[in-house]
């Protein structure tokens, strides 16, 4: 028969174990999921979340509020690969409509340094899921151990101005993700 003191100790130990297991982070070393503030930009370019995989290829998926084919818009992923230098080393840009081009560029101080790099790169857009994805070869990014990204969705407004949503915010990155 259990005594009250033994039962209390067992219950406390079980509670500590349950909290430890439930509070353990779910992200793996090679992936990270990040949220961005909803409603801080027009629906088409409003970035709601970003998923970053850093494994055989670097894969970045952005999720939007309402992605519709045929609207004039695009997105850029700024990729930081060097913890010793401020800012991104690479920018990956593409349109958010069917058939648009996409490329990787060298970047310094958030500006393109050169024309597109010739390296393996894929882009896909899923309008039913409101997502766009870049798959970037590690070789194209100089084979980094860790990466972090910032995502910008944008589109031309009727008055000719450019509407943007920076995720997480202008010239800031989400957390580093180590290679798995």
PyMOL commands that set and color helices and strands:
alter all, ss='L'
color gray80, all
select helices_A, chain A and resi 4-23+43-45+139-141
alter helices_A, ss='H'
color red, helices_A
select strands_A, chain A and resi 31-35+47-54+57-64+73-80+90-95+102-108+111-112+121-126+131-137+146-156+162-167+177-178
alter strands_A, ss='S'
color yellow, strands_A
deselect
rebuild
show_as cartoon
